[in-house]
Amino acid sequence: MLFADDTDVIISSRHFGDICWVSNLVLSHVIKWFAANKLVLNIDKTKLNILNNSPHSALSIVSKEK
């Protein structure tokens, strides 16, 4: 998704290895697209967020402390 000067790429897979492979492929295409359109990817503002909704994921553990 491209919004003004922000670009988001959403990649989904059940396998982490697939996400890594596709992320690298997409990033190379994004860099080429930016260059073709005379834009620069600002690495300092580039972020990678990995979200995992697996019941075995540390991200899905909810603290029950009161």
C-alpha positions in Angstrom: 0.0 0.0 0.0 1.3 3.4 -0.9 0.2 6.5 1.0 1.7 9.9 0.1 5.3 9.3 1.3 4.6 6.1 3.2 4.7 2.6 1.8 3.5 -0.5 3.6 4.1 -4.1 2.5 2.1 -6.9 4.0 3.3 -10.4 3.7 1.4 -13.4 5.1 2.4 -17.0 5.4 2.1 -19.9 7.9 5.9 -20.5 7.5 8.5 -18.1 8.8 11.0 -19.3 6.1 8.6 -18.3 3.4 8.1 -14.9 5.0 11.9 -14.3 5.0 12.3 -15.4 1.4 9.3 -13.3 0.1 10.4 -10.3 2.2 13.8 -10.3 0.6 12.3 -10.7 -2.9 9.7 -7.9 -2.3 12.4 -5.6 -0.8 14.5 -5.9 -3.9 11.5 -5.1 -6.1 10.6 -2.1 -4.0 14.2 -0.7 -4.2 14.1 -1.1 -8.0 10.7 0.6 -8.2 11.9 3.4 -6.0 15.0 3.9 -8.2 12.9 3.8 -11.4 10.6 6.5 -9.9 13.5 8.7 -8.6 12.7 7.9 -5.0 15.0 6.8 -2.2 14.3 4.2 0.4 15.2 5.7 3.8 16.7 2.8 5.6 16.7 4.7 8.9 12.9 4.9 8.8 12.4 1.4 7.5 10.9 -1.1 10.0 10.1 -4.7 9.9 7.2 -5.9 12.2 6.6 -9.6 12.5 3.2 -10.5 14.0 2.5 -14.1 15.0 -0.9 -15.2 16.2 0.1 -18.8 16.9 -1.1 -20.1 20.2 2.5 -21.2 20.9 3.9 -17.8 20.2 5.4 -15.6 22.9 3.5 -12.7 21.4 0.2 -14.3 22.1 0.9 -14.9 25.8 -1.3 -12.7 28.0 -0.3 -11.9 31.5 -3.0 -12.8 34.0 -1.4 -10.9 36.9 -3.8 -8.6 38.9 
